[in-house]
Amino acid sequence: MEIREAGPGDLSGIVEVHSRARVAYYGAGGLPVGEIITPELAREQREGWTVAIISAHKRVRVAIVDGDVAGVLAMGPPHSPDLDPRTTAQLYQIHVDPDVWGRGVGSALHALFVRHLQDEGLALGVLEVWERNTRARAFYTRHGWRPDGTSRPGPAQTRYLGMRLLHP
């Protein structure tokens, strides 16, 4: 596995991994595929990932396995104006192709986020996870994340839950 900074040439692979991961976790949470994959969402994904890749403030990394994008990490300043970007970073997304789940891709990408906290001297990491995404919630809990009591509405009347990782 190789992990590197994402570039415009990775866009299609990133969108494919993001879509496949969404189908797996939202599907496991009870959402029909027709609500997960739509032409509008595909356009929004391409636009959002394009902006993230070229952003001066966000960092996007890809994990390459057997020559293909197998995972993606996006991180940067916190979205919430209540959080200080001088002390906090947000893990926006980690997506791993379901075909390589359990092979350490997600953990390697997560380690890059933790290294980002260290390198930038940041004390806190924040993220949001869909409440029904039990696989991701367990993954983050294993890596030291704890619920922070925040939430916001999500699909299927299910909330996105806030989690925090304190970095010594």
C-alpha positions in Angstrom: 0.0 0.0 0.0 1.2 3.5 -0.9 -0.4 6.6 0.7 0.2 10.0 -1.0 -1.3 13.4 -1.6 -4.4 13.3 -3.9 -4.2 15.0 -7.2 -6.8 15.8 -9.9 -6.0 12.5 -11.7 -7.3 10.6 -8.6 -10.7 12.2 -8.8 -12.5 9.3 -10.5 -11.0 6.7 -8.2 -11.9 8.8 -5.1 -15.5 9.2 -6.2 -15.7 5.5 -6.9 -14.4 4.5 -3.5 -16.6 7.1 -1.8 -19.7 5.7 -3.6 -18.9 2.1 -2.9 -18.3 2.8 0.8 -21.5 4.9 1.0 -23.5 2.0 -0.5 -22.0 -0.4 2.0 -22.5 1.6 5.2 -25.8 3.4 4.4 -27.1 0.1 2.9 -26.2 -1.7 6.1 -28.0 1.0 8.0 -31.2 0.4 6.0 -31.1 3.0 3.2 -32.1 1.8 -0.3 -29.4 2.1 -2.9 -31.6 4.5 -4.9 -31.4 7.0 -2.0 -27.6 6.5 -1.7 -26.5 6.8 -5.4 -28.2 9.5 -7.5 -27.0 11.6 -10.4 -27.2 14.7 -8.3 -25.1 13.1 -5.5 -22.5 11.9 -8.1 -22.2 15.5 -9.4 -21.9 16.9 -5.8 -19.3 14.3 -5.0 -17.1 15.2 -8.0 -17.5 18.9 -7.3 -16.8 18.5 -3.5 -13.7 16.3 -4.0 -12.4 18.6 -6.7 -12.6 21.6 -4.3 -11.1 19.6 -1.5 -8.1 18.4 -3.6 -7.2 21.9 -4.7 -8.0 23.6 -1.4 -5.2 25.4 0.4 -6.8 24.5 3.8 -7.9 20.9 3.3 -5.7 17.9 2.9 -6.7 14.9 0.9 -4.7 11.7 0.8 -5.3 8.5 -1.1 -4.3 4.9 -0.3 -3.2 3.0 -3.4 -3.5 -0.8 -3.4 -2.6 -2.8 -6.5 -2.4 0.4 -8.5 -5.9 1.6 -7.7 -7.4 4.1 -5.2 -8.5 1.9 -2.3 -9.1 4.6 0.4 -9.3 8.3 0.9 -8.8 10.7 3.8 -9.9 14.3 3.9 -9.0 16.6 6.9 -8.6 20.2 7.7 -9.9 23.0 9.9 -13.0 22.4 11.9 -16.4 23.3 10.3 -17.8 24.5 13.6 -17.1 28.2 14.3 -17.1 27.2 18.0 -13.9 25.3 17.5 -10.5 27.0 17.3 -8.5 25.9 14.2 -5.3 26.7 16.2 -6.0 23.8 18.5 -8.4 21.6 16.5 -8.5 19.7 13.2 -11.5 17.9 11.7 -11.3 14.5 10.1 -13.9 15.1 7.4 -13.9 11.7 5.8 -12.2 8.3 5.6 -13.6 6.0 3.0 -12.2 2.6 2.2 -13.3 0.4 -0.7 -15.3 -2.5 0.9 -13.2 -5.0 -1.1 -10.2 -4.1 1.0 -11.9 -3.7 4.4 -9.9 -5.4 7.2 -6.5 -4.9 5.4 -5.3 -1.9 7.4 -6.1 0.8 4.8 -8.4 2.7 7.2 -6.0 2.4 10.1 -3.2 3.7 7.9 -5.2 6.7 6.8 -6.3 7.4 10.4 -2.7 7.3 11.5 -2.0 10.1 9.0 -4.7 12.2 10.7 -3.1 11.6 14.1 0.3 12.5 12.6 -1.3 15.7 11.3 -2.4 16.6 14.9 1.1 15.9 16.1 2.9 17.8 13.3 0.6 20.9 13.7 0.7 20.8 17.5 -3.1 20.4 17.7 -4.7 19.0 20.9 -8.1 17.9 19.5 -9.5 16.0 16.5 -13.2 16.1 15.7 -15.4 14.1 13.3 -19.0 13.2 12.6 -20.3 9.7 12.0 -23.7 8.5 10.9 -25.4 6.9 14.0 -26.3 3.7 12.1 -22.7 3.2 10.7 -21.8 0.8 13.5 -18.7 -0.3 11.6 -17.2 3.2 11.5 -18.3 4.0 15.1 -16.5 0.8 16.3 -13.4 1.7 14.2 -13.2 5.2 15.7 -13.8 4.0 19.2 -10.9 1.4 18.8 -8.7 4.4 17.7 -9.5 6.4 20.9 -12.4 8.6 19.7 -15.2 9.3 22.2 -18.7 10.7 21.7 -18.8 14.5 22.4 -22.5 14.9 22.8 -23.0 16.8 19.6 -25.2 15.7 16.7 -27.1 17.0 13.7 -29.8 15.5 11.5 -28.8 12.9 8.9 -30.6 10.6 6.4 -33.4 8.3 7.4 -34.2 10.3 10.6 -30.9 9.1 11.9 -28.4 11.6 13.3 -24.7 12.3 12.7 -22.9 12.0 16.0 -19.9 14.1 17.0 -16.8 12.4 18.3 -13.5 13.8 19.7 -10.0 12.5 19.9 -7.8 14.2 22.5 -4.2 14.3 21.5 -1.6 14.5 24.3 
